[in-house]
């Protein structure tokens, strides 16, 4: 009996954290902030398309050379892709598991307006996450691997972007995904603040304004690109 006790392994801190509800929420908040920082940088980079093909193509080349000569060509880009991919997976898995726990803990339907608001926010985040996941896959195939963009040419990001959004259904899907992103950020930013303990009754209004403003700014910035192509401003 003593031998069996000595051979038992204590659960790791990371494993214990991941299995707890608080830990999963913390993972969602941390990965959400990583993805949010990327979205801000990505939006600013996308807006360079309004300065012409030369400026945008130069930007596309520059992000492949970040860190040189300390880092090899495209190493920074691949490091960023790995971090972002891991963040997306952890964020999605934690969200799914928390959703299942929530359903298991509340087998009966919510009652009252507060319950309805909570249920609405949960559904918005869930379906918004599904739309964004499908969009990420399409976006990679469209503008990274160039698999589903028949007019794409390697090394010409400006021309590839215009060729992509010249197809109305691609632009429509992009716009739908950005609207889902707006709702996701609006609710997710507020939830992250609560999870990380940054909110308080006195700061609640400030965080709500920040969440709404950030979501609106990012959505407008991302939507400007397909709208610019569809209207001929970017061509």
N, C-alpha and C positions, 0 to 999 in steps of 0.2 A: 504493500500500500504506500509506504514511504517512497519506494523507488518510483512508483507511478506518479506520485506527487512531484518528485524532483524533475521528472522528464517532461512535465507539462510546460508548454510554452505560454508565456504571458502575451496577451494580445498587443500588437504594435500600436503605437500612438496614432499613426496614420490610418491603420485599419479601424481603430476605435472611433476616430474622428469621422471617417467616411460612413460608418454604419449608423451614426447618430443623425437625427433630424437636423440638429443645429449645425453639424459638420457639413451636411449636404447643402444647407442653405448658404453656409460660408463659402463653399466651393462654387456655388452658383453666382454668388456676389463677386468673388474674386475673378472668376473667368469672365463674367459679364463686363467687368471694368476693363479687362484686357481687350476684349472684343470691341468695347466702346471706344477705347483709345485708337484701335486700328481703324474703326469706321470714320473717326474724325480725320485721321491722316489720309485715308483712302478717298474721302469726299474732297478734300483739298487738292489732292492729286488729280482727281477726275475733272475738276473745274479748270485745269490747265488746257483742256480741250478747246475752250473758248479763245485761247490765244494762238490757235493755229496748229497745223500739222507739225511744223518744225519744233515748236515748244513742247508739244505733247510727246512726240517721238523721242525727243531728248530726255524728257522725264522718264519715259519707259526704259531707256537705256541706262539712265543714272541709277535707278533702283536695283539694277543688276550688278552694279559696281560698288555699292556701298561697302565700306570697310577695306577696300583695296589700298595698299598691297598687303595689309595684315591678313585680311581674309581673301580667299581665292574668289574668282569670278562666280557670282551668283550664290556664294555661301550664305551671305546675310539673308537673301531672299528665301532660301531653303530653310534656314533656321526659323525665320518668321513664319513660314508655311507650317512647319512642324508645331510650333507654339500655338498658332491659331487653330490648327487641326485638333490638337489635344484639348484646347480650350472649348471648342465647339462640341467635341465628344463628351467631355466631362460635364459641360453645361447641360447638354441634352439628356444624358443618363441621369444626372441628379434631378433634373426637372421631372422626368418620367417616374423615377422612384418616389419622389415626394408626392407626386400626383396620386400614385397607387396607395401610398400610406394615408393620404387625406381621404380617399374614397373608402378605405378599410376602416378608418376611424369614425367616419360619418356615414353609416349605411342608409340613413333616412335622408330625405331631401331637405334642403334648407327651407326655413320659413321666415317670412318677414323681409323688409326691404334690405336690411344689412346683409342677410344671407344671399339675396338675389344679386346684390352688387358684388359680393365676393365670388359667387358662382360665375357671373358675367366676366369678371377680371380673369378668373382661372381659365375659362373657355377661350377668351381672347388670346391669352398667352399661349395656350396649348395649340390652337389652330394657327396662330401667327407663327409659332415655332415650326410647325409642319410646313407651312408655305415657304418660310425662309430656308429650311433644310433642302426642299426641292429646288428652290432658286439657286442656292449655293452650288449644287451639283450641275445645274444647267449653266450657270455663269462660268464655272471652270471649264466645262466642255465647249463653251462658246468662245471665250476670250483668252483662255490660258492654253488649253490643248488644241483649240481651233477645230475640234472634231465636228461640231454641228454648225459651223459658220462656213458655208460653201464659197464665199468670196474673200475669205481671210488669206493673208499672206504673212509668213514668218517675218518678224522684225519690223512690222508696220502697225503699231498699236492704234494710231489715230485712224487709219484707213479701216482697220478691223472693227473698231468701235462704231464708226459710221455705217459700215456694211451690216453690222448686227442690228442697230436700232432703225435702219431703213426698213426692216421687216416689222410691220405694225404689230403682229402678234407677240414678237419678242419684246417690243417696247411696252405693250400692254401688260405682259407678265412681269416685267421689271417694275412698272408703276405699281401694280398690285403688291409685289413683294416689298416695295419701299413704304407703302401705306401700312402693311403688316409690321414692318420694322418700326415705324413711328409709334404704333400702339405698344409694341414690345418694349421699346426703350422707355416710353412714358411710364408704364407700370413697373418695368424692371429696375429702373433707376431708383424709384421710390422704395421698392422692396429691398434693394441692395443697401440703401441707407438705413433701413430698419434693421436688417440682419447684422450689419457692421456696427450698430449702436451709435450712428452719427446723428440720428434724428432725436428730437425732443419736442415737447409741446410748443416751445417758443420758436423752434426752427422748422416746424412742419410746413408752414406756408412758404418759406424760402425754398425748401426742397421740392415742393410741388411746382413752384414757378420754374425752378431750374430744370425739372424733369420735362415739363411742357415745352419750355423754350428750346432745350437741347433736342428733343424729338422733332419739333417743328423745323429747326435749323438744319438738321441732318436730312430730313425728308425733302425740304426745299432744295438743298444742295445736290442731292442725288437725282431728284426728278428733273432738275434743270438740264441735265445731259440728254436724256431721251427726248425731252420736249424740244430742246435745241436742234436735234437732228430731224425730228418730225416736221418742224416748222421751217427748216432750211437755214437756220442761223449757223448751224454747224454742218458743213458739207464738204 
